[in-house]
Structure formats: C-alpha cells, structure tokens
Amino acid sequence: MTAIDRRIEPAGTVAVVGTGTMGQGIAQVALVAGHPVRLYDAAPGRAAQAADAVAARLERLVDKGRLAPAARDAALGRLAPVTGLAGLADAELAIEAILEDLGAKQQLFTALESVVSDGCLLATNTSSLSVTAVAGALRRPGRLLGLHFFNPAPLLPLVEVVRGFATDQAAADRAYETVAAWGKTPVRCADTPGFIVNRIARPFYAEALRVHEEGAAAPATVDAVLRECGGFAMGPFELTDLIGQDVNEAVTRSVWDAMFHDPKFTPSLAQRQLVDAGLYGRKAGRGWYDYAEGAPPPEPHTAEPCRAPEKVVVHMGPGRGSGPAGELPRLIEEAGITVTWEDPAADAPPGGFIALPDGTRLALTDGSSATVASPVPCIRFDLALDYRTATRMALAPGETVSPEAVRAATGLLQALGKKVSVIQDVPGMIVARTVAMLADFAMDAAARRVASPEDIDTAMRLGVKYPLGPLRWGSQLGARWVRDILLNLHQAYPTGRYAPSQSLMRRAAAEEEQFSS
C-alpha cells in the first residue's frame, strides 16, 4: 500500500453510511468543508430523506447568516444519496455511523472493502466498541480507524481519532489532518474502552448516582451543586436525561464489560431501573425529571435565610490562606464578619477548619464522613471550582451537630452571597469526590498512554464542556489532596472503587518529597 502522508483534499469524495442524526451531522461537516458527499443507508429511501434533512440544515444556516446562499447551493450540488454501496466506489474516506453492533459494523466494512479503492480510508464513528475488533474482519485492517464525532457533529468541535491495534500510522495521520482541515479539533487516542471522553467521564455520572442512591441528596440538588459550585455546564442527571438514559447506561455497561467488571466502572442500579421502566429522559417525556407540558421545573434544596455569626475563628497553620479552600476566610472577612486566626489543634483536619461560635468545626471535606472522622461536632463543606464566584455551596453536618450550628454555618455562607444546600453526611460530598475521581481517571489514562495529557484535557473540555481539564484541575488541587480524598473514600467504601491509581500515588509521593526538601 502506498504511504498516506497528507489530508484528503476537498475534491475527494466522502461517503457516509448510516443516515441518522449523527450521519447527517457528519455529512454536513464534510459538505461545508467542500467535499462531494455520498449518503447511503440500508433502509430504502432513508438516504434520500437524509439528503433533504441536510439541505434543511443548510437552509437554517443561511437564515441565520452563517452560510452564504451561494455556498449552500454549491454544497447541495455536491450532495448525492445513493441506493447501493456501489455508489460509494469513488470515496476517499468512508465513515460509518450505523447502530452500535459489532457484527453489523464488520459486515458493512467487509462489503465496503470490496467496493472502494485500496487508498480509501475507512472510519467507524463508534463510541463504545473496539476499533480493533471492527477491523478484525477485514482483509486490510490497516486503513480502518475510529473517527468519533460528538453530537451534534456540526456544532461540537471535538473528534477522537482512534488508532486500532492494526491501524497504519499513516492512515491515522491522514484522518487527523483531514478532520483538522474541516475546522474540528482532533485528538489522538489509543483503542481502549471508552476512548478518552467516555472512559474518563464515567465518574461524573457514577458519583452523582451513588450520592442519590445513598439518599444524601436529590437529583436536582446534585445537579445544582455541580453546576453552581463545581462550575460544570450541566449536572449529570439533567445531562443523562438529554443524552438518553438508555444510551448513557449502555455506554457505562459497555465500558464496564470491556474493563472486565473493574469496580471503578460499576453501573448504577438506579439508572438500570430507570431504563427498564422506559424512562429514557427528554425523548420519552420523563427520566430523572418530568418533561410533560406544564410540569414544574426541578428545584434543588436551598436553605432558608439564616443569621450569620458575628465572628469566627480560623484555625490554620503557617500556610494560612493556602489549599483548595484558602480563599474562604478572606471572603468571610470581606463580608464584614470578624475573623480571628489561630494555629490548628493537633487533631485538626489537614486543611484546618473554621470554628463557629459554639465550637462546631466547619471544614472542607477530606473524603471521610464528618460523623466518623471528627472528634468534635463537624460540618463539612464541598469543593468549589472558585469559592469567590461560586453561587451555591453544599454543607454536610455530622450526626452530632446541633440545628443551631447548621443554621450558623448556613448563615455564614449566605453572608458571602451563596445559596446553600444542606445534604446528608456522605463521604466526599458531591463535587470533591467527583473531581478527585475524574483527576485520577485522567492520570491513569495518561500513564497508560490512552492519549497525551494535552489531548486528554482538550477532549474533556471540548467533548463534555468541563470547566477545566481534569489533569489541570488535579494539578491545581495537588496530587496529595486528590490521593487523600480517594484514600478516605476507599476506607469508607472498601470495594476497590476508590483505590488511587499507581500514577496518582507516584505523583503524590513526588509532591511530598518536593515539599519536604
């Protein structure tokens, strides 16, 4: 085979097989980039319907002033539905977007291989199947790779370029350069379960489901805390309702199966029951939330206004003002509340604490239960992306904390302009356990060469709109902090789910060595 060393030029034909929403979106991207596009679907008449749908998409772009009428007309002149695979013979790139079934994909590519030229790249848009397995049935598997677009393909910039075990490097390079020329942001990744995004994103859904299953907080409260405190664009319950509970649960189960039932990827019984009941989310009219016309919007728990204490005592050591919550005492001072600084007691948590007037401790969660870990009454507060700009904070009081102390802690945070959600005493709370798991998953993926650190952070920011790449976030928090959160969670739940990765343990040890030297 001649080496493939450049992108496919706009004159090169792109074939799209499978004309559902994703196939139409990919076709639109290739069309706008200047390629002739051929559409094929096994269902009679479906390709022609898809061509009409793509034309309507382009018309909407013209109406919005985002595409010139002449460009629309030229694109439509390059778009052609075909009734058989033979109509794809001149393709230089054939992208498959059919159902997620390994046998069906293998059968399709085997048929395509006998139709297209030897120089044609073959690409699967699978989100959960092995690219290596898809290529395994081919006579020449080296030209098949994964091009995982995200829905909606015309809007979302990320494309995961997945190199299977047998994929030629030249084929992967050519696909990468072609996608980049289309105005997308490609990232390279190895053929591992879930690739980058669907592998590393699992804790975002799983930890929220765990918190809900333990009765610590309702879905609307979890979503609000992750949005308004953690800085995420959407909460996991509203996001899975948008994706489709059946789709999200299927990806989780696929990754879990592919990982040989590693407890870190265990699916949720609560989500399984939702799927079994047919409550798939928005498309079904109901999922975690009710989408029927006139249904009230979900409301998170928000505490009633409480009086703030006039003064507090901040117990921190020489590094006062440092650590993930180091900004909080300064915000309290700015709110006009008197702050007295003292060195922490010997039994203080690593990050110190804020003493309320009755002696109750207010401390950042460390991954343990406030009731179990603290020798005195303690209220934990959750991690925030930025304590200054966060509009909501969560509190988790231990079992021995008085109602008066909860009201004082609530009023203290309300004086900073925050809404307050009081949840049950669950180890790691909501944001902290989620972010710690995401950071560890990302470190482990980088160590296993799933993708480069830069591509991992890019994929998570662009693919699922995280406010920070998980590696950067973990670096800002510190590997020791992430490790200690997970070790405490591991002690609380000794199943292996929260055991820190070896990569995280090495980074944390290196930090300790650097700190002590």
C-alpha positions in Angstrom: 0.0 0.0 0.0 1.3 3.5 -0.9 2.0 5.5 2.2 -0.7 8.0 3.1 1.0 11.2 4.1 -1.4 14.1 3.6 -5.0 15.1 4.2 -7.8 14.3 1.8 -8.2 17.3 -0.5 -11.7 19.0 -0.8 -12.1 17.4 -4.2 -12.0 13.9 -2.6 -15.4 12.2 -2.1 -16.6 11.4 1.5 -19.1 8.6 1.9 -21.3 8.5 5.0 -23.0 5.2 5.7 -25.9 5.4 8.2 -28.1 8.5 7.9 -29.5 9.1 11.4 -28.8 12.3 13.3 -25.1 11.6 13.6 -24.7 10.6 10.0 -26.5 13.7 8.8 -24.3 15.8 11.0 -21.1 14.3 9.7 -22.3 14.7 6.2 -23.0 18.4 6.8 -19.5 18.9 8.2 -17.8 17.3 5.2 -20.1 19.2 2.8 -19.4 22.6 4.3 -15.7 21.8 4.1 -16.0 21.5 0.4 -16.2 17.7 -0.3 -18.5 15.8 -2.5 -20.6 13.7 -0.2 -22.4 10.4 -0.9 -25.1 9.2 1.5 -26.1 5.5 1.9 -28.5 3.8 4.2 -29.6 0.1 4.1 -33.2 1.2 4.7 -34.9 2.0 1.3 -35.5 5.8 0.8 -33.7 6.7 4.0 -30.6 8.2 2.2 -32.8 10.5 0.1 -34.7 11.6 3.2 -31.4 12.3 4.9 -30.2 14.4 1.9 -33.4 16.5 2.3 -32.7 16.9 6.0 -29.2 18.0 5.4 -30.5 20.6 2.8 -32.9 21.9 5.5 -30.0 22.2 8.0 -28.0 24.3 5.4 -31.0 26.4 4.8 -31.2 27.2 8.5 -27.6 28.3 8.4 -28.4 30.6 5.6 -31.3 32.1 7.5 -29.0 32.7 10.5 -26.4 34.4 8.3 -23.8 31.7 9.0 -23.7 30.4 5.4 -23.9 32.3 2.1 -26.7 31.3 -0.3 -24.0 30.6 -3.0 -22.2 28.3 -0.6 -25.4 26.5 0.2 -26.1 25.9 -3.5 -22.6 24.7 -4.1 -22.8 22.3 -1.2 -26.2 20.9 -2.3 -24.7 20.3 -5.8 -22.1 18.1 -4.1 -24.6 16.0 -2.1 -25.9 12.8 -3.5 -27.9 9.9 -1.9 -27.1 6.5 -3.4 -29.2 3.3 -3.3 -26.3 0.8 -3.1 -22.8 0.5 -1.8 -21.6 0.5 -5.4 -22.4 4.2 -5.5 -19.6 4.8 -3.0 -16.9 3.4 -5.2 -15.1 6.8 -5.7 -14.9 7.6 -2.0 -11.5 8.6 -0.5 -13.0 8.4 3.0 -16.0 6.3 4.1 -17.4 7.0 7.6 -19.8 4.6 9.2 -22.5 5.8 11.6 -24.8 2.8 11.9 -26.1 1.0 15.0 -23.7 0.0 17.8 -23.4 -3.6 16.9 -20.0 -5.2 16.2 -21.3 -7.8 13.7 -23.2 -5.2 11.7 -20.2 -3.0 11.5 -17.9 -5.8 10.5 -20.3 -6.9 7.8 -20.6 -3.4 6.5 -16.9 -2.8 6.2 -16.3 -6.1 4.7 -18.7 -5.2 1.9 -17.2 -1.7 1.6 -13.7 -3.2 1.2 -14.7 -4.9 -2.0 -16.2 -1.7 -3.4 -13.9 1.2 -2.6 -10.3 1.7 -3.9 -7.3 0.5 -1.9 -6.4 4.1 -1.0 -9.8 4.8 0.7 -9.7 5.4 4.4 -12.4 3.5 6.4 -13.6 5.1 9.6 -16.1 4.0 12.3 -17.9 6.5 14.5 -18.4 4.0 17.2 -18.5 5.4 20.7 -18.1 2.2 22.7 -17.0 -0.7 20.5 -13.4 -1.8 19.9 -12.0 -0.3 16.7 -9.5 -3.2 16.6 -12.4 -5.7 16.7 -14.3 -3.8 13.9 -11.2 -4.0 11.7 -10.5 -7.6 12.6 -12.8 -9.0 9.9 -11.1 -7.0 7.1 -8.6 -8.2 4.5 -6.6 -5.0 5.0 -7.3 -3.7 8.5 -4.6 -1.1 8.5 -6.7 1.5 6.8 -9.6 1.4 9.3 -9.6 3.7 12.3 -12.1 5.4 14.6 -13.4 8.9 14.0 -15.6 9.6 17.0 -17.6 12.7 16.4 -19.8 14.2 19.2 -23.4 15.1 18.8 -24.4 17.5 17.3 -21.4 17.0 14.9 -21.7 20.4 13.2 -21.5 22.2 16.5 -19.2 20.3 18.8 -15.5 20.7 17.8 -14.0 17.5 19.2 -13.2 14.4 17.2 -11.4 11.5 18.8 -9.1 9.9 16.2 -8.7 6.3 17.4 -5.9 4.1 16.2 -6.8 0.5 16.4 -4.1 -2.2 17.1 -3.7 -2.8 13.3 -4.3 0.8 12.1 -1.4 2.1 10.0 0.1 5.3 11.4 -0.1 6.9 8.0 -3.9 6.3 7.9 -4.3 7.8 11.4 -2.2 10.8 10.4 -4.2 11.4 7.2 -7.5 11.2 9.1 -6.2 13.5 11.7 -5.1 16.1 9.2 -8.4 15.8 7.2 -10.5 16.4 10.3 -8.4 19.3 11.3 -8.9 20.8 7.9 -12.6 20.6 8.4 -12.3 23.0 11.3 -12.6 20.4 14.0 -10.2 19.8 17.0 -8.9 16.2 16.6 -7.3 14.4 19.5 -5.3 11.2 19.1 -6.1 8.2 21.3 -5.5 4.5 21.6 -8.2 1.9 21.1 -9.2 1.4 24.7 -12.7 1.0 26.2 -14.5 4.4 26.0 -11.5 6.1 24.2 -10.9 9.3 26.1 -14.1 11.0 26.9 -16.4 8.0 27.6 -13.7 6.5 29.7 -12.7 9.4 31.9 -16.3 10.9 32.2 -17.7 7.8 33.9 -17.3 9.2 37.5 -19.2 12.4 36.6 -22.3 10.2 36.3 -21.4 7.4 38.7 -20.6 9.5 41.7 -23.8 11.5 41.4 -25.8 8.3 41.1 -24.0 7.0 44.2 -24.9 10.1 46.2 -28.5 9.8 45.2 -28.7 6.1 45.9 -27.4 6.7 49.4 -30.2 9.2 50.0 -27.7 12.0 50.6 -29.3 14.4 48.1 -32.0 14.5 45.4 -31.0 14.7 41.7 -32.0 18.4 41.4 -29.7 19.3 44.3 -26.8 17.2 43.0 -27.2 18.9 39.6 -27.3 22.4 41.1 -24.2 21.8 43.3 -22.2 20.5 40.4 -23.2 23.5 38.2 -23.2 26.3 40.7 -20.4 25.2 42.9 -18.3 22.9 40.7 -18.6 25.0 37.6 -19.9 22.2 35.3 -22.1 23.3 32.4 -24.8 20.7 33.3 -25.5 18.4 36.1 -25.2 14.6 35.5 -28.9 13.9 35.9 -30.1 16.6 33.5 -27.3 15.7 31.1 -28.2 12.0 31.1 -31.8 12.9 30.5 -30.6 14.9 27.5 -28.3 12.1 26.2 -30.9 9.4 26.9 -30.7 7.2 29.9 -30.7 4.1 27.7 -27.7 5.5 25.7 -25.7 6.6 28.7 -26.3 3.4 30.6 -25.4 1.3 27.6 -22.0 3.1 27.3 -21.4 2.7 31.0 -22.2 -1.0 30.8 -20.1 -1.4 27.6 -17.0 0.2 29.3 -17.6 -1.9 32.4 -17.7 -5.1 30.4 -14.7 -4.2 28.4 -12.8 -3.4 31.6 -13.6 -6.9 32.9 -16.0 -5.6 35.6 -13.5 -3.3 37.2 -15.3 -1.9 40.3 -14.3 1.7 39.3 -16.7 1.4 36.3 -19.6 -0.4 38.0 -23.0 0.7 36.6 -25.8 2.0 38.7 -28.9 0.0 39.8 -30.9 3.2 40.0 -30.2 4.1 36.3 -30.8 0.5 35.3 -34.3 0.6 36.8 -35.0 3.9 35.0 -34.0 2.3 31.7 -36.1 -0.8 32.5 -39.1 1.4 33.1 -38.7 3.1 29.7 -38.0 6.5 31.4 -35.2 7.5 29.0 -35.3 11.2 29.6 -36.3 14.1 27.3 -37.1 11.8 24.3 -39.5 9.8 26.5 -41.1 12.8 28.3 -39.7 11.6 31.6 -36.4 10.5 33.1 -35.0 11.8 36.3 -37.2 14.8 35.7 -40.7 15.2 34.2 -40.7 16.9 30.8 -44.5 16.9 30.3 -46.1 20.2 29.3 -46.8 22.2 32.4 -44.6 20.1 34.7 -42.9 22.2 37.3 -39.1 22.6 36.8 -36.9 20.6 39.2 -36.0 22.6 42.3 -32.8 21.9 44.3 -32.8 22.1 48.1 -32.0 25.6 49.1 -31.8 26.5 52.8 -34.0 29.3 54.2 -32.2 32.6 55.1 -30.3 32.3 58.4 -28.4 34.7 60.6 -24.6 34.8 60.1 -22.4 34.7 63.2 -20.7 37.9 64.1 -17.3 36.3 64.4 -15.5 33.0 63.7 -12.1 31.6 64.5 -10.0 30.3 61.6 -7.6 27.5 62.6 -4.8 27.3 60.0 -1.1 26.7 60.2 1.8 28.6 58.6 0.2 28.0 55.2 -2.9 30.1 56.1 -4.8 31.0 53.0 -3.4 28.1 51.1 -5.1 24.9 49.9 -8.3 24.4 47.9 -10.5 26.5 50.2 -7.8 29.1 51.1 -9.9 31.9 49.7 -12.9 31.3 52.0 -11.5 33.1 55.2 -10.8 36.1 53.1 -14.3 36.1 51.7 -15.6 36.0 55.3 -13.5 39.0 56.3 -14.7 40.9 53.2 -18.4 40.2 54.3 -17.7 42.1 57.5 -17.5 39.1 59.8 -14.7 39.3 62.4 -12.1 36.6 61.8 -9.5 35.6 64.4 -6.6 33.4 63.3 -5.2 30.7 65.4 -2.9 27.7 64.8 -4.8 24.5 64.4 -5.1 21.9 67.2 -3.3 18.6 66.9 -6.5 16.8 65.9 -7.4 19.4 63.2 -8.0 18.1 59.6 -5.1 18.8 57.2 -6.6 21.9 55.7 -7.6 23.4 59.0 -11.1 24.5 59.9 -13.3 27.4 60.8 -14.7 27.4 64.4 -18.3 28.5 64.7 -19.2 30.4 68.0 -20.4 27.1 69.7 -17.1 25.3 68.8 -18.6 23.3 65.9 -15.9 22.9 63.2 -16.6 23.9 59.6 -14.1 22.1 57.3 -13.6 21.3 53.7 -14.5 17.6 53.0 -11.5 15.3 53.0 -13.3 12.3 51.6 -14.4 10.9 55.0 -17.6 11.2 57.0 -17.9 14.2 59.2 -19.5 12.0 61.9 -16.9 9.2 61.8 -13.7 11.2 61.3 -14.1 14.2 63.5 -13.7 14.0 67.4 -15.9 17.0 67.8 -19.1 18.2 66.0 -18.2 19.0 62.5 -19.9 20.3 59.3 -18.2 19.6 56.0 -18.4 21.9 53.0 -17.8 20.9 49.4 -15.1 21.7 47.0 -15.7 24.6 44.7 -14.1 25.5 41.4 -13.8 29.0 42.6 -15.1 30.0 46.1 -15.3 33.6 45.1 -17.5 33.1 42.0 -19.5 30.1 43.2 -23.2 30.9 43.6 -24.0 27.8 45.7 -22.3 25.8 48.3 -23.2 22.5 50.0 -22.9 21.6 53.7 -23.0 18.1 55.2 -23.4 18.2 59.0 -22.2 15.3 61.1 -24.8 13.4 63.3 -23.8 15.2 66.5 -24.1 18.7 65.1 -26.9 20.9 66.6 -29.5 22.5 64.4 -28.3 25.9 65.7 -24.8 25.2 64.4 -26.2 24.2 61.0 -28.1 27.5 60.9 -24.9 29.4 61.8 -22.9 27.7 59.1 -25.7 28.3 56.6 -25.9 32.0 57.5 -22.1 32.3 57.3 -22.1 31.2 53.7 -25.3 33.1 52.8 -23.5 36.3 54.0 -21.0 35.6 51.2 -23.8 35.7 48.7 -24.1 32.0 48.3 -27.2 29.8 48.1 -26.8 26.8 50.5 -27.8 23.2 50.0 -27.7 21.0 53.1 -27.1 17.4 52.3 -26.7 14.2 54.4 -23.2 13.3 55.8 -21.9 11.4 52.8 -18.1 10.8 52.4 -16.6 13.2 49.8 -19.9 15.0 49.4 -20.6 15.8 45.7 -18.0 18.0 43.9 -14.9 16.8 45.8 -15.5 13.1 45.2 -16.4 13.7 41.5 -13.4 15.9 40.7 -11.0 13.6 42.6 -12.2 10.6 40.6 -12.1 12.5 37.3 -8.5 13.6 38.0 -7.4 10.1 39.0 -9.1 8.6 35.9 -7.3 11.1 33.7 -3.9 10.5 35.4 -4.3 6.8 34.9 -5.3 7.2 31.3 -2.3 9.3 30.6 0.0 6.8 32.3 -1.5 4.0 30.2 -0.9 6.0 27.0 -4.6 6.2 26.2 -3.7 9.8 25.0 -1.3 12.6 25.7 -2.0 14.7 28.8 -2.7 17.7 26.5 -5.2 15.7 24.4 -6.9 14.4 27.5 -7.6 17.8 28.9 -8.7 19.1 25.5 -11.1 16.2 25.0 -12.7 16.7 28.3 -13.1 20.5 27.9 -14.5 20.3 24.4 -16.3 16.9 24.4 -18.2 17.3 27.6 -17.6 21.0 28.4 -15.8 20.6 31.7 -14.7 23.9 33.2 -11.1 22.6 33.5 -9.3 19.7 32.0 -9.1 17.0 34.8 -5.3 16.9 34.7 -5.0 20.6 35.1 -7.7 20.6 37.9 -5.8 17.8 39.7 -2.6 19.7 39.4 -4.2 22.8 40.9 -5.6 20.8 43.8 -2.4 18.9 44.3 -1.8 15.2 43.8 -1.6 14.7 47.6 -5.1 16.3 48.1 -6.6 14.1 45.4 -4.9 11.0 46.8 -6.1 11.7 50.3 -9.7 12.2 49.2 -9.6 8.9 47.5 -7.9 7.0 50.3 -10.5 8.2 52.7 -13.2 7.2 50.3 -11.6 3.9 49.9 -11.6 3.4 53.7 -15.3 4.3 53.8 -16.1 2.1 50.8 -13.5 -0.7 50.7 -14.6 -2.2 47.4 -11.6 -1.0 45.3 -13.7 1.6 43.5 -11.9 4.5 45.1 -8.4 3.0 45.4 -6.0 5.6 43.9 -4.2 4.7 40.7 -0.5 4.0 40.8 0.1 7.1 38.7 -1.6 9.3 41.3 0.3 7.6 44.1 3.6 8.3 42.4 2.7 11.9 41.8 1.6 12.4 45.4 4.9 10.8 46.7 6.9 13.1 44.4 5.0 16.1 45.8 5.7 15.1 49.3 9.4 14.7 48.5 9.5 18.1 46.9 7.6 19.7 49.9 10.0 18.1 52.4 13.2 19.1 50.6 
